[in-house]
Structure formats: C-alpha cells, structure tokens
Amino acid sequence: MKTNRIIQGDALAELKKLPAACAQSIIADPPYFNVLEDEAWDTQWKSATAYVAWCEKWVAEAMRVLRDDGLCFIFGQLGKREHTFLHLMSRLALQHQYHDLIIWDRAVGYNERRDSFTPQYEMILVLRRGDEVKFNKDAVRIPYDAATIQAYMRDPRYKDKKARRAHLEAGKFATNILRIPSLKGLSKEKCGHPSQKPIGLIEKLIESSTDPGDLVIDPFLGSGTTAAAARNLERKWLGIEKDSNYLNIARARLKPAPSAEPPKAAKAVRPPKSSVTNRKS
Ligand SMILES: C[S@@+](CC[C@H](N)C(=O)[O-])C[C@H]1O[C@@H](n2cnc3c(N)ncnc32)[C@H](O)[C@@H]1O
C-alpha cells in the first residue's frame, strides 16, 4: 500500500478500500456536529441520530484497519447545548473495546457562556482492538526542571543518590490530561483551518502509540497536522480529506522546506524504551 500521501475523498468510502490491520494508530478528528456553526462540514447532518449513525459506520471501518495492538484516538467536543459526543462515546464504548478518555486541556477557554464555567477542554476517546496494545510510556515523559530535581534530591528517604538522580532526570509520566495551548489567531503554526490542532498534541499521541516506521492513518486530515507530526517523527502516514481547500493547505504544509531541520525522531534523546502492555480492564 502506498503511504505518505493524501487521498481526496470521503472518509467512510476510502477507509473501506484499505486493507485490514494495516495501521498502528488512527488519529481521527471528525466533524464535531453543530459545534462550529459557520462551517458547512460541521452542520451537514439533519439530526444527532444521523450524525451518531454515520460515526458508528466510519469508526467500525477505522477499527477494521487498526492492528490488533493499535490504538484509535477520536476527538470530540460538546457544543454550547449539544451533548451528542457523550452519547456517541457511550455507544462506541459498548461496540468496541474502551481504552482511555484523554482530556485535551486547551489552557484557555474557547467561548463565552454566561450561565456556566467557560469550556476549556476537548475529549479524545481511545479505543483498542486487542487486549495488549503498544504504548511507549517513556517516550512522552515530562522533564522536571532543574530546581525541582534539586529539591527532590534533598529528600532524605532516598539513599542511592545516583539512582534517584537518574530516575528524576528521566522525567515524570504524562497523565491523561494533556495541557497544550490551543492555536491562537496569530500563532505561527496556524495555516487556515478553523479547528487545526496543535502539532505538539498530535505528536504526543503518535509518539506514545507508535514506533518509527509504523503507519498512522488520519481519516479527517484537515490542514495536515497528523501528517506533519508523523513525518517529524519518522512514522508512515496516510490522510483522507474531502475538502479541496483544506487538501491544498495540507499539501502546501507538507512540501519539504529547502533547508528543513532533520526529523525529530533522528535527533531526539530518549530514555530507555519500554513498551508497556495494558491488559483488558
Ligand atoms: C475537525 S477537522 C480536522 C482538523 C485537523 N485535525 C487539523 O489539525 O487541521 C475535520 C475535517 O474533516 C473533513 N471532513 C468532513 N467530512 C468528511 C468526510 N466525510 N470525509 C473526509 N473528510 C471529511 C472536514 O473538511 C475537516 O477538514
């Protein structure tokens, strides 16, 4: 199968053409359903029921193309009054194996509600196919700063100072609340998509769930964030996008820069790799 390319087309129809169990990871950021009220692609369903039925179909196909030890990440957001994603998550968790629910903390609120707290997060439902998944927990550790390491080193309970330092210098495990600022209007990363995700967020999903050389599929590629992240990390990728404007944005973004930096995977210094296996919960 030819990889590292964008397929212009409908996610459901194109996923159906892909071979079973080819992807190590699927990163799906589908239309939310009536959250971005000015975007035709987000308001194309007559009812929440129709949207949920459509999602169930493409998720079934996405799970078919996922490897047994792979993970499928599905973004979702609640609107001002819409709660459709809650129902969708519940149905998908009954139809497939639930793995995790990640909170993407966008660091600032994203719209004004006078009658409630200001929303600040999106959800990422994670499904798996099999009982054992590839998960590189060390690859997404969060480094402690020097002052914190110094302070923790003073803890008298730890007698083996060398081992303690090595442990602290490896950083702490990331939690399933990922705090990464959403892209603001003037952000250099912004390239013209109304719901473009920060590349740092997508890189965390890819680094944790795949190794270099593995295939990542994004059925709703938008501005190409997943492809750019996968390329940075030396993973193979395949993206599907229906809209030709976004397709052009993604293609322009993926054009190799004349003096491009070496891919991150080549220069990253990582703690010793350990693939953590999760048993069925
Ligand atoms: C939430 S956006 C994805 C944004 C992307 N993650 C990024 O960082 O740019 C959803 C995308 O799905 C596309 N889309 C909507 N319906 C589709 C379909 N049936 N098949 C493929 N793409 C579709 C829209 O054009 C839109 O670009």
PDBQT file of the ligand as one rigid body, heavy atoms in Angstrom, charges set to zero:
ROOT
HETATM    1  C1  LIG A 301     -12.067  18.826  12.824  1.00  0.00    +0.000 C 
HETATM    2  S1  LIG A 301     -11.467  18.991  11.213  1.00  0.00    +0.000 S 
HETATM    3  C2  LIG A 301      -9.855  18.245  11.246  1.00  0.00    +0.000 C 
HETATM    4  C3  LIG A 301      -8.765  19.239  11.561  1.00  0.00    +0.000 C 
HETATM    5  C4  LIG A 301      -7.375  18.636  11.594  1.00  0.00    +0.000 C 
HETATM    6  N1  LIG A 301      -7.193  17.762  12.735  1.00  0.00    +0.000 N 
HETATM    7  C5  LIG A 301      -6.273  19.695  11.607  1.00  0.00    +0.000 C 
HETATM    8  O1  LIG A 301      -5.468  19.745  12.561  1.00  0.00    +0.000 OA
HETATM    9  O2  LIG A 301      -6.236  20.500  10.684  1.00  0.00    +0.000 OA
HETATM   10  C6  LIG A 301     -12.443  17.844  10.339  1.00  0.00    +0.000 C 
HETATM   11  C7  LIG A 301     -12.139  17.731   8.877  1.00  0.00    +0.000 C 
HETATM   12  O3  LIG A 301     -12.930  16.682   8.321  1.00  0.00    +0.000 OA
HETATM   13  C8  LIG A 301     -13.241  16.992   6.978  1.00  0.00    +0.000 C 
HETATM   14  N2  LIG A 301     -14.395  16.162   6.590  1.00  0.00    +0.000 N 
HETATM   15  C9  LIG A 301     -15.709  16.357   6.905  1.00  0.00    +0.000 A 
HETATM   16  N3  LIG A 301     -16.462  15.345   6.440  1.00  0.00    +0.000 NA
HETATM   17  C10 LIG A 301     -15.596  14.465   5.847  1.00  0.00    +0.000 A 
HETATM   18  C11 LIG A 301     -15.750  13.204   5.229  1.00  0.00    +0.000 A 
HETATM   19  N4  LIG A 301     -16.960  12.640   5.102  1.00  0.00    +0.000 N 
HETATM   20  N5  LIG A 301     -14.662  12.580   4.756  1.00  0.00    +0.000 NA
HETATM   21  C12 LIG A 301     -13.423  13.131   4.867  1.00  0.00    +0.000 A 
HETATM   22  N6  LIG A 301     -13.208  14.348   5.443  1.00  0.00    +0.000 NA
HETATM   23  C13 LIG A 301     -14.276  14.994   5.946  1.00  0.00    +0.000 A 
HETATM   24  C14 LIG A 301     -13.512  18.498   7.009  1.00  0.00    +0.000 C 
HETATM   25  O4  LIG A 301     -13.346  19.075   5.726  1.00  0.00    +0.000 OA
HETATM   26  C15 LIG A 301     -12.478  18.964   8.036  1.00  0.00    +0.000 C 
HETATM   27  O5  LIG A 301     -11.300  19.410   7.402  1.00  0.00    +0.000 OA
ENDROOT
TORSDOF 0
